[in-house]
Amino acid sequence: MPPTLIHIADVTIQVGQPITVGETHEGLRRVVPILGGHLSGPRLKGTILSAGADYQLIRPDGYTTLDARYVAQLDDGAMIYIVNTGVRFGPPDVMARITRGEPVDPALIYFRTTPRFETASPDHQWLTRPLFLATGARHPDRVEVTIFEVG
């Protein structure tokens, strides 16, 4: 039976100016601070705390691996640790614009991640079991992510 996608939440993450480590043997290493944000949807509602960063590696062709780690506090007080890894790629000229912090049309970029969740909250243990898939859009000041449970 083919999997289904169940919408869980829409997340808006405010990001700071990237901290550039530099060109390493792997590619351009950057750390993008997570400043805050919010999540809302049928299964999750809350605030993204100013506690985390996206650890990026950008290859010369613009292909980017993402490793974002941050914390959400849900409206019921539950704390959720989120590890969201994935990839972002598109035409090299468009990817160069993203790297420079310029706006781009999200339709031009493939941006997919696989969020994982940890929590001590008994009411939210359901987050720690299934697979999740997310689509994303990068804007100069924020990242927008839509999370789906793979059913």
N, C-alpha and C positions, 0 to 999 in steps of 0.2 A: 504494500500500500504506500503510495507517495506521501511524503510529509506535507503538513499544512503549516501555515504561518499564522500565529495568533498575536495580534497587536497588544503590547504590554504598556508602552509609554513612549512619549515624545520628550526628548531631553534637549535643553539648551544649555551649553556650557560656555561661560565667558572665559576668554583666554587672554593672557598677557603677552608682552613682546617676547618672541623666542630668544632663548639664550643659546648662542652658537658656540659649540665646543670647537668646531672646525672640521676640516677635511681629514678624516682618518682613513686607514686602509680599507674600511668598509663603505665609506661614503661620507656625506655631510651629516654630522651628528648635531642635533638640536634638542633642547629641552624647552617645552612650551608650558609655562605655569598655568594652572587652572585656578581661576579667581573666584568662581562661584557659578550659580545658575539655578535652574529648576527642572523638575520633571513632572509631567502630568500625563495621565492616560487612564485606561480602564482598570489597570491593576496596581499602578504605582503613582503616588503623588508626594512631592516633597521638594527639598532644597539640596542643591549641590553645594557642598562646603568649599571654602578656600583651603583645600588640603589635597594637593596632588599636582601632577604634571603629566604631559604626554612626551615620552622619550622617543624621538623620531630619528630615523636613519633615511637619508635621501640619496639615492644613487645618481650618478651623472645624467641619466636619462629622465630623472624626475620620479621614478618609481619609489614610493615611500612606504616604509614599514612603520606602524604605529604601535605604541605600547603605553596606553593611558591608564593611570592608576589614581583613583580619587574616592571620595567618601560622599554619600548622600545621607541626609537625615529625612526620613519619611514623616508625613504629617502626624502619624501616631507616635512619633518619637524614636522609632526603630532606626538604628544605624546600619548602613549597608556599605561594605567595602566593594568597590567595583574595579575589575581589571578588564580593560577593553583593548584587545589586540586586533590588528587588521592591516589592510593595505589600501593605498590610494594611488591611482595612476590615471594618466590621460595623455593627450598630445604633449610632447616636450615643451613647447612654447607656453601652453596653459599651465603646466606644472611649474615652470619657472616663475610665472606670475604669482602663483600661490606662495612659492618660497619667498618671493619679495614682499608678500603681504598685500597683494593687490586683489580686488574682487574678481571672481570668475563665475561663470554660469555653472551651477552644480550639475547640470545635465551633461556637461563635457567631461566629468570626472567619474571614474569608478571608485567608490568609497564604501567598503564593506568591512565590518568588524564582527568579532565574536565575544560579546561581553560575558564575564563570569562574575558571580556574586558570592560574598561571604557575609554572614550575619549571625549574631547571637540570639536574635529575636525568634522565638518559637512560631510566631504568626507568619514569618516570612521565610521559613525553611524551604518552601516550595521553590524559591529562587535558586537554591543550591543544587538542584537535581537535573533539570532538563538542559538541553542545548538552547542557546539563544543566538540570534543573528540580527545584525543592525545595518541600516543604511545611513550614510552620513553626507553632510554638506559642510564645507569649510568656507567661512566668511572671515574677513580680516580681524574681527573682534570676537568671534564666537564660532562654535561648532554646533550643528544641529544633528541629532541622532534619533532615529526611530527604531525602537527595539521590538523584536518579535520573538516569541517562544516558538521553537520548532516542535510541532505536534506530530 
